[in-house]
Amino acid sequence: MSKPAFVFDTNTLVSALLFRNSIPRQAFDKALETGQILLSLDVLYELNDVLGREKFKKYINEDERIEFLSAFLQNTTMIDITEGIQECRDPKDDKFLELAVNGNATCIVSGDKDLLVLHPFRGIEIFSARDFLEK
């Protein structure tokens, strides 16, 4: 049987990186221990862009960002997106649905109400980081 596969939205990933004792970090660590984390190029690009924003420079410098992204890439499974999805009320969040569907994810971990309202999406559960920890 294959490992469970998880999709994390960008805000949850950023919180997991920047705040080591946070609920998102605990969810991220649990996902790494119990399964695999899926990644697409669109999600990687957005994560890189967000981490490079001025407001995060007090938490993470350029070298740390590159080091984190490199380690993150080594611990994730890259998924090619072959089926596009346009079903989220915030079109910027469709990339997470695409990743989950194309990667046969078990669930999406997100704090975004635009994603959470879709639970479940095509049989894929969508949890907050706290709810993911409790499952």
matplotlib code that plots the C-alpha trace (Angstrom):
import matplotlib.pyplot as plt

x = [0.0, 1.4, 2.0, -0.6, 0.0, -0.6, -0.8, 0.0, -1.0, 1.5, 0.4, 0.6, 4.1, 5.3, 4.0, 5.6, 9.0, 9.0, 7.4, 9.1, 6.6, 3.5, 0.5, 1.3, 4.9, 3.5, 1.2, 4.0, 6.2, 3.4, 2.9, 6.6, 6.6, 3.4, 3.4, 4.7, 4.2, 3.3, 4.6, 4.0, 6.0, 3.2, 3.2, 7.0, 7.1, 4.5, 6.3, 9.6, 7.9, 6.2, 9.3, 11.2, 8.8, 10.2, 8.0, 9.6, 13.2, 13.2, 12.5, 14.6, 17.4, 18.2, 20.6, 18.2, 15.4, 17.4, 18.6, 15.0, 13.7, 16.4, 15.7, 12.0, 12.4, 14.4, 11.6, 8.6, 7.2, 7.0, 3.8, 3.2, -0.2, -2.0, -5.6, -6.4, -9.1, -11.0, -13.4, -12.2, -13.9, -10.3, -8.7, -5.2, -6.1, -6.9, -3.2, -3.7, -6.8, -4.9, -1.9, -4.2, -6.2, -3.2, -1.2, -4.0, -3.6, -5.2, -5.9, -5.1, -3.9, -4.9, -6.1, -7.7, -11.5, -11.7, -10.3, -11.8, -15.3, -14.8, -14.3, -14.3, -13.2, -13.6, -13.2, -10.1, -10.4, -9.4, -8.4, -6.9, -3.5, -5.2, -7.8, -5.2, -3.3, -6.4, -7.2]
y = [0.0, 3.4, 6.1, 8.8, 12.0, 15.4, 18.9, 22.0, 25.4, 28.2, 30.0, 26.8, 26.0, 29.5, 29.2, 25.7, 27.1, 30.3, 29.2, 26.0, 25.2, 26.2, 24.0, 24.2, 22.9, 20.0, 19.1, 19.4, 17.1, 14.6, 14.5, 13.9, 11.1, 9.3, 9.9, 12.1, 15.8, 16.7, 19.7, 21.2, 23.9, 26.4, 25.8, 25.9, 29.2, 30.8, 29.6, 31.1, 34.4, 34.6, 33.7, 36.4, 39.2, 42.1, 41.3, 37.9, 39.1, 39.6, 35.9, 34.4, 35.7, 34.8, 32.0, 30.4, 30.6, 28.9, 26.2, 25.6, 25.3, 22.9, 20.7, 21.0, 19.8, 16.8, 15.8, 16.2, 14.4, 16.6, 16.1, 17.1, 18.8, 17.3, 18.1, 21.7, 22.7, 25.9, 25.3, 27.4, 30.8, 32.2, 31.1, 31.5, 28.4, 26.2, 25.1, 23.3, 21.4, 20.6, 19.2, 17.2, 15.7, 15.0, 13.6, 11.4, 13.2, 11.9, 15.4, 19.1, 21.0, 24.7, 27.6, 29.2, 29.5, 29.4, 25.8, 24.7, 25.4, 22.8, 19.9, 17.2, 18.0, 15.0, 12.7, 14.5, 15.8, 19.4, 20.1, 23.0, 22.1, 21.6, 19.3, 17.4, 16.8, 15.5, 12.9]
z = [0.0, -0.9, 1.7, 2.3, 0.3, 1.6, 0.1, 2.2, 1.1, 1.0, 4.1, 6.1, 4.7, 5.6, 9.1, 9.5, 8.4, 10.3, 13.6, 14.8, 17.6, 15.7, 14.9, 11.1, 11.9, 14.0, 11.1, 8.6, 10.7, 11.2, 7.4, 6.8, 9.4, 8.1, 4.4, 1.6, 0.9, -2.7, -4.6, -8.0, -9.8, -9.3, -5.5, -5.4, -7.3, -5.0, -1.9, -3.2, -4.0, -0.6, 1.4, -0.6, 0.5, 2.5, 5.5, 6.0, 5.8, 9.6, 9.9, 7.1, 5.0, 1.4, 2.2, 4.7, 2.1, -0.5, 2.0, 3.1, -0.5, -1.4, 1.6, 1.0, -2.6, -1.4, 1.0, -1.3, -4.3, -7.4, -9.3, -13.0, -13.4, -16.3, -15.2, -14.7, -12.1, -11.9, -9.0, -6.1, -5.4, -5.2, -8.5, -7.0, -4.8, -7.7, -7.8, -4.5, -5.8, -9.0, -7.0, -4.8, -7.6, -9.9, -7.1, -5.6, -2.3, 0.9, 2.1, 1.8, 4.9, 4.8, 6.9, 3.8, 4.1, 0.3, 0.4, 3.7, 2.4, -0.3, 2.2, 0.8, -2.7, -5.1, -2.1, -0.8, 2.7, 3.5, 7.1, 9.1, 10.5, 13.9, 12.6, 10.6, 13.9, 15.6, 12.8]

ax = plt.figure().add_subplot(projection="3d")
ax.plot(x, y, z, "-o")
ax.set_aspect("equal")
plt.show()
